[in-house]
């Protein structure tokens, strides 16, 4: 059985948590930060869990994620 090719963009954008959940980077933290509060910016820095509907397609694109 041949190996499945991973989608490299997906592989770089997601990672697995210790419990096996898919984690993603949050939005709104790359620019226009000067008017946002420090508390708000700290919240953006935390990784977020991917919804279950999206997780299925991500796992299909990167089957070896977390190995």
N, C-alpha and C positions, 0 to 999 in steps of 0.2 A: 504494500500500500504506500503510495507516494505521500510526501509531506504536503500540507496545505500551505499556500503562500499567505503570509500575514500582510495586511494593509499597513504600511509603515507609518502613515499619518495617524491612523487610529492607535497604533502601538505607542507612539510618542505622546499622545494626548491623554491617555488613560492609564491608571494603575490599579492594583488590587489592594484593598485594606487587609488587615490581619484576619478579619472574619470572612473574607471572600467577596465583599461588596466592591463594585466598580466605583472608582473615584474620578472626578473631573475637576478642572480648574474653573473657578467662578468668573463671571463677566465683570465689567466696569472697573478694572484695576490697572489698565495700561496707560491711560492719559486723562487729562482734565481732572487731576487729583487735588489741585490747590484749593478748591472751594469745598471739598469733601472733608468731613470731620475725621480725626484720627481713629475714633471708635469705628466709624463706618469702613475706613480703609483696612483696619485690622480684621474686620469681619470678612472682607473680600479675600483675604489671604488664605483663609481656611479652605481645604478641599471639600467639595460637595459630592454627595452620593448621586449616582446616575439613576434615573427612574427605571422601573422594571421593564417598561415597554421598549425603551431605548437600549437597555442592557443586552437584549437578545441579539440585536443587529451588531452591536459592538463585539460581542463574543464570537459572532460569525466572522467578522472582519479580522479579528486578532485571536485566533484559537489558542495560541501559546502564551497569551498574556499572563504574567504571574508565574511562569515556569522557571 
